[in-house]
Amino acid sequence: MSWKEVKNNEDVGNLLNTFGNFHDSCLKELYMSTGSYVNESLSMSISVNLDTTIRILFQRQYANPSAIELLFEGVTQFCISPSPKNHDSIIYEAKILFEDDSFHWTDNIDWYPNRGISPVNLISAQQLKWRDVSSWMGNQQRYGWSKE
């Protein structure tokens, strides 16, 4: 399962075409990390660079591929809101924009950067990669979380 780097609008179009614009998909899991940490001697290490990384697993009701993982590096915006009570979590359509040297994923197809429309779900980052993880279908947790 090798990563495919998204470098331009043509790559964005290929990704969206490959995954059917996220139609009938769901966000299965999300993992976020930063380069910040506290070491064993309780000293904090922080970066002034954009060190936030987000990995997201999407599954959908179509094959080839039925699941993909997106990897956002150098995250500049992150807003994911859970679906409210009595609403489903189906993504009917999503888009990825490459604008101002940033990639923007949102499930609000009317959203554009700097145009005053607030998305419900948005991730913006300097870099984007993706890979086919169709073998990751089902309910199994892939990012190491358990209820124990």
Stockholm file with secondary structure:
# STOCKHOLM 1.0

chainA/1-148         MSWKEVKNNEDVGNLLNTFGNFHDSCLKELYMSTGSYVNESLSMSISVNLDTTIRILFQRQYANPSAIELLFEGVTQFCISPSPKNHDSIIYEAKILFEDDSFHWTDNIDWYPNRGISPVNLISAQQLKWRDVSSWMGNQQRYGWSKE
#=GR chainA/1-148 SS CCCEEECSHHHHHHHHHHTGGGTTEEEEEEEEECSCEECTTSCEECCSSCCCEEEEEEEESSSSSSEEEEEEEEEEEEECCCCCTTCCCCBCCCEEEEETTEEEEESCTTCCTTSSCCCSSEEEEEEEEEEECGGGCSSCCSSSCCCC
#=GC SS_cons         CCCEEECSHHHHHHHHHHTGGGTTEEEEEEEEECSCEECTTSCEECCSSCCCEEEEEEEESSSSSSEEEEEEEEEEEEECCCCCTTCCCCBCCCEEEEETTEEEEESCTTCCTTSSCCCSSEEEEEEEEEEECGGGCSSCCSSSCCCC
//
